[in-house]
Amino acid sequence: MANETIEKVATCLVKAASTFREDQKDAYRKAIAQEPGSSSCWVMQQILENALVAEKTCGPLCDDTGIPHVYIELGKNRALTGQMMQDIKDGICQGLRQLPGRPMAIKGNDCERIDQSGGLNEDSGALEPSPFLIRECDEDDVLRLTIMMLGGGPAIRGITQRIFHKHSVPVVIDEIVNRVIPAVRQLGCSPCTLAIGIGRSQFEATSMMIEAMVKGNYNVQSDMERIITEKVNESNTGALGLGGKNSVLATFVKVGPQRASGVRIVALRPCCCFEPRRASVLL
């Protein structure tokens, strides 16, 4: 069973790093059709063609192959043991070598890892995944694993800050848009997908943002998601900053529990043109 789990996880990681989902392909095709003959259109055509080649060859979508982020959904009739956690880590290691992932692990103690004086580990499989996020699931007998490969550029442009809501959703939306537009322009690797989490603390907001990426669908947009996308697209940033109607393909928002307070904690990630790179598997 352990070997089966490792193989499933490894295959899931390779798929996440090398494949656009169908709704993601649809979003690109719609965006391309909106801007025929433009520079942005040409860029998006190249991105989609690159994705189709990557899927066919099981090769990385991008040179920045990403840091594995793991989201686990657990039904009430299933258990997650320490051995299973280790099997998942072993499967991630195997998948990174198989892909192959870009060697990004830094060796050494705390200080050596911070200043990179410990040197680079040449083994792709040495790259540690981020801490696992585990959530309950309404499906009683399900243990579903989702792997997302998250790159460095969006992390650099990501923001987690308070917003004074003033008892108004439009105020929160406008503040999000005001912060997103410069981030999208500075990222460069657009068109983006915006991932936004709204919670009571930095941890919760970031968890909501991760869940938004896991659950988001380009073909299903709430009113809030649609409004944010439309407002950011008015910036005319376009693909690779070349100008155009599609600075953002879609917005994924997850709102968690809130507290009686004048602020909302918002975590946002301007996902690059290949993200969110994700795939799921049942274990």
C-alpha positions as CSV (number, residue, x, y, z in Angstrom):
1,M,0.0,0.0,0.0
2,A,2.8,2.4,0.9
3,N,4.4,1.9,-2.6
4,E,1.0,2.5,-4.2
5,T,0.6,5.8,-2.3
6,I,4.1,6.9,-3.2
7,E,3.5,6.2,-6.9
8,K,0.1,8.0,-6.8
9,V,1.6,11.1,-5.2
10,A,4.6,11.2,-7.6
11,T,2.2,11.0,-10.6
12,C,0.0,13.7,-9.1
13,L,3.0,16.0,-8.7
14,V,4.1,15.6,-12.3
15,K,0.6,16.2,-13.5
16,A,0.3,19.4,-11.4
17,A,3.6,20.7,-12.7
18,S,3.0,19.9,-16.4
19,T,-0.7,20.2,-17.1
20,F,-3.3,22.9,-17.6
21,R,-6.8,21.8,-16.5
22,E,-9.6,22.0,-19.1
23,D,-11.2,25.0,-17.5
24,Q,-7.7,26.7,-17.6
25,K,-7.4,25.9,-21.3
26,D,-10.9,27.3,-21.9
27,A,-10.0,30.6,-20.1
28,Y,-7.0,31.0,-22.4
29,R,-9.0,30.3,-25.5
30,K,-11.6,32.8,-24.5
31,A,-9.0,35.5,-23.8
32,I,-7.2,34.8,-27.1
33,A,-10.5,35.2,-29.0
34,Q,-11.1,38.6,-27.4
35,E,-7.8,40.1,-28.6
36,P,-7.1,38.9,-32.2
37,G,-3.9,40.1,-33.8
38,S,-2.6,41.9,-30.7
39,S,0.8,41.3,-29.0
40,S,-1.0,40.1,-25.9
41,C,-2.9,37.6,-28.1
42,W,0.4,36.2,-29.5
43,V,1.8,35.8,-26.0
44,M,-1.3,33.9,-24.8
45,Q,-1.2,31.7,-27.8
46,Q,2.4,30.8,-27.0
47,I,1.6,30.1,-23.3
48,L,-1.3,27.8,-24.3
49,E,0.9,26.0,-26.9
50,N,3.6,25.6,-24.3
51,A,1.1,24.1,-21.9
52,L,-0.1,21.6,-24.5
53,V,3.5,20.5,-25.3
54,A,4.3,20.2,-21.5
55,E,1.2,18.0,-21.1
56,K,2.2,15.8,-24.0
57,T,5.8,15.3,-22.7
58,C,5.0,15.4,-19.0
59,G,7.6,18.2,-18.7
60,P,7.5,21.3,-16.5
61,L,5.2,24.2,-17.6
62,C,7.9,26.7,-16.4
63,D,11.6,26.7,-15.6
64,D,10.5,27.7,-12.0
65,T,9.0,24.3,-11.3
66,G,7.7,25.5,-8.0
67,I,7.5,24.6,-4.3
68,P,5.1,21.7,-3.6
69,H,2.1,22.8,-1.5
70,V,-0.1,20.0,-0.2
71,Y,-3.8,20.3,0.6
72,I,-5.5,17.2,2.2
73,E,-9.3,16.6,2.4
74,L,-10.2,14.0,5.0
75,G,-13.6,12.3,5.4
76,K,-14.8,11.3,8.9
77,N,-14.4,7.6,8.1
78,R,-10.7,8.0,7.1
79,A,-7.6,8.3,9.1
80,L,-4.2,10.0,8.3
81,T,-1.3,8.3,10.0
82,G,2.3,9.4,10.4
83,Q,3.4,6.7,8.0
84,M,1.0,8.0,5.4
85,M,2.4,11.5,5.9
86,Q,5.9,10.1,5.2
87,D,4.6,8.2,2.2
88,I,3.3,11.5,0.8
89,K,6.6,13.2,1.3
90,D,8.4,10.2,-0.3
91,G,6.0,10.5,-3.3
92,I,6.7,14.2,-3.6
93,C,10.5,13.5,-3.6
94,Q,10.0,10.8,-6.3
95,G,7.8,13.1,-8.4
96,L,10.3,16.0,-8.2
97,R,13.1,13.7,-9.5
98,Q,10.8,12.3,-12.2
99,L,9.6,15.7,-13.5
100,P,12.4,16.8,-13.0
101,G,12.0,19.7,-10.6
102,R,14.6,22.5,-10.6
103,P,17.1,22.0,-7.8
104,M,16.2,24.7,-5.3
105,A,16.9,23.2,-1.9
106,I,19.5,25.1,0.2
107,K,21.7,23.1,2.5
108,G,22.9,24.1,6.0
109,N,21.7,25.5,9.3
110,D,19.1,28.3,9.8
111,C,21.6,31.1,9.0
112,E,23.2,29.2,6.1
113,R,19.8,28.6,4.5
114,I,18.8,32.2,4.9
115,D,22.0,33.7,3.3
116,Q,22.5,30.7,1.0
117,S,26.0,30.1,2.2
118,G,25.2,26.4,2.7
119,G,25.2,25.8,-1.0
120,L,22.6,24.3,-3.4
121,N,21.5,20.7,-3.1
122,E,21.7,19.3,-6.7
123,D,19.1,16.7,-5.9
124,S,15.7,17.8,-7.2
125,G,14.1,15.5,-4.6
126,A,15.7,17.3,-1.7
127,L,13.2,20.2,-2.0
128,E,10.9,20.0,1.0
129,P,7.2,20.6,0.6
130,S,5.5,23.3,2.5
131,P,3.6,22.4,5.7
132,F,0.5,20.3,4.9
133,L,-2.9,21.9,5.1
134,I,-5.6,19.4,6.3
135,R,-9.3,20.1,6.1
136,E,-12.4,18.1,6.9
137,C,-14.4,16.7,4.0
138,D,-18.2,16.1,3.6
139,E,-17.5,12.9,1.7
140,D,-17.2,10.3,4.5
141,D,-14.8,7.8,2.9
142,V,-12.6,10.2,1.0
143,L,-8.9,11.1,1.5
144,R,-8.1,13.5,-1.4
145,L,-4.7,15.0,-1.9
146,T,-4.2,18.1,-4.0
147,I,-0.6,19.2,-4.9
148,M,0.0,22.7,-6.1
149,M,3.4,23.8,-7.5
150,L,3.8,27.5,-6.5
151,G,6.5,29.6,-8.1
152,G,8.6,32.4,-6.6
153,G,7.4,35.4,-8.7
154,P,3.9,35.4,-7.3
155,A,5.2,34.9,-3.8
156,I,7.4,38.0,-4.2
157,R,4.3,40.0,-5.3
158,G,1.9,38.5,-2.8
159,I,0.4,40.6,-0.1
160,T,-1.1,39.9,3.3
161,Q,-2.5,43.0,5.0
162,R,-5.5,44.4,7.0
163,I,-8.3,46.2,5.2
164,F,-10.7,48.5,7.1
165,H,-14.0,47.2,5.8
166,K,-16.2,50.2,6.9
167,H,-19.1,47.7,6.9
168,S,-19.0,47.7,3.1
169,V,-18.1,44.8,0.7
170,P,-17.5,47.3,-2.1
171,V,-14.9,49.1,0.1
172,V,-13.1,45.8,0.6
173,I,-13.3,45.0,-3.1
174,D,-11.9,48.4,-4.1
175,E,-9.0,48.1,-1.6
176,I,-8.1,44.6,-3.0
177,V,-8.2,46.0,-6.5
178,N,-6.0,49.0,-5.6
179,R,-3.4,46.6,-4.1
180,V,-3.6,44.0,-6.9
181,I,-3.1,46.2,-9.9
182,P,0.5,47.2,-9.0
183,A,1.3,43.6,-8.1
184,V,0.1,42.4,-11.5
185,R,2.1,45.0,-13.3
186,Q,5.2,44.2,-11.4
187,L,4.9,40.5,-11.7
188,G,5.3,40.5,-15.5
189,C,4.2,36.9,-16.0
190,S,0.6,37.7,-16.9
191,P,-2.2,37.1,-17.6
192,C,-2.6,36.3,-13.9
193,T,-5.1,34.4,-11.9
194,L,-5.9,36.1,-8.6
195,A,-6.1,34.0,-5.4
196,I,-7.6,35.8,-2.4
197,G,-8.3,34.6,1.1
198,I,-10.2,36.7,3.7
199,G,-9.9,35.6,7.4
200,R,-9.4,36.6,11.0
201,S,-5.6,36.2,11.1
202,Q,-2.6,36.0,8.8
203,F,-2.6,32.2,9.1
204,E,-6.3,31.9,8.4
205,A,-6.3,34.3,5.5
206,T,-3.4,32.5,3.9
207,S,-5.1,29.2,4.4
208,M,-8.2,30.6,2.7
209,M,-6.1,31.8,-0.2
210,I,-4.6,28.2,-0.6
211,E,-8.1,26.8,-0.5
212,A,-9.3,29.3,-3.1
213,M,-6.6,28.0,-5.5
214,V,-7.5,24.4,-4.8
215,K,-11.2,24.9,-5.3
216,G,-11.2,27.7,-8.0
217,N,-12.8,27.1,-11.4
218,Y,-12.3,29.4,-14.4
219,N,-15.8,28.6,-15.7
220,V,-17.5,29.4,-12.3
221,Q,-17.1,32.9,-11.0
222,S,-19.1,34.5,-8.1
223,D,-20.2,38.1,-8.3
224,M,-17.3,39.2,-6.1
225,E,-14.8,37.3,-8.2
226,R,-16.2,38.6,-11.5
227,I,-16.1,42.2,-10.2
228,I,-12.5,42.0,-9.1
229,T,-11.4,40.5,-12.4
230,E,-13.3,43.2,-14.4
231,K,-11.9,46.1,-12.3
232,V,-8.3,44.8,-12.5
233,N,-8.6,44.2,-16.3
234,E,-9.5,47.9,-16.6
235,S,-5.8,48.6,-15.9
236,N,-5.0,47.5,-19.4
237,T,-1.8,45.7,-18.2
238,G,-2.3,42.8,-20.5
239,A,-0.1,39.7,-21.1
240,L,3.5,40.3,-20.1
241,G,2.6,43.9,-19.5
242,L,2.1,44.5,-23.3
243,G,-1.4,46.0,-22.8
244,G,-4.7,44.4,-23.4
245,K,-8.1,43.3,-22.1
246,N,-6.8,40.3,-20.2
247,S,-4.5,41.2,-17.3
248,V,-6.4,38.7,-15.2
249,L,-8.1,35.5,-16.5
250,A,-10.1,34.9,-13.3
251,T,-10.3,35.5,-9.6
252,F,-10.6,32.8,-6.9
253,V,-11.9,34.0,-3.5
254,K,-12.4,32.1,-0.3
255,V,-14.0,33.9,2.7
256,G,-13.5,32.3,6.0
257,P,-15.1,33.0,9.4
258,Q,-15.0,36.6,10.5
259,R,-14.8,38.4,13.8
260,A,-16.5,41.5,15.2
261,S,-13.8,44.0,14.2
262,G,-13.1,46.9,12.0
263,V,-10.6,45.1,9.9
264,R,-10.5,42.0,7.6
265,I,-7.2,40.2,7.0
266,V,-6.7,39.6,3.3
267,A,-4.1,37.4,1.7
268,L,-3.7,37.8,-2.1
269,R,-1.5,36.1,-4.6
270,P,-1.2,37.2,-8.2
271,C,-0.7,33.7,-9.7
272,C,1.5,33.8,-12.8
273,C,0.3,32.8,-16.3
274,F,0.9,29.1,-15.5
275,E,-0.7,29.0,-12.0
276,P,-2.3,27.6,-10.1
277,R,-0.5,24.5,-11.2
278,R,-2.5,21.8,-9.4
279,A,-3.6,18.2,-9.5
280,S,-5.6,15.9,-7.2
281,V,-5.6,12.2,-6.4
282,L,-7.6,9.9,-4.1
283,L,-5.6,7.9,-1.6
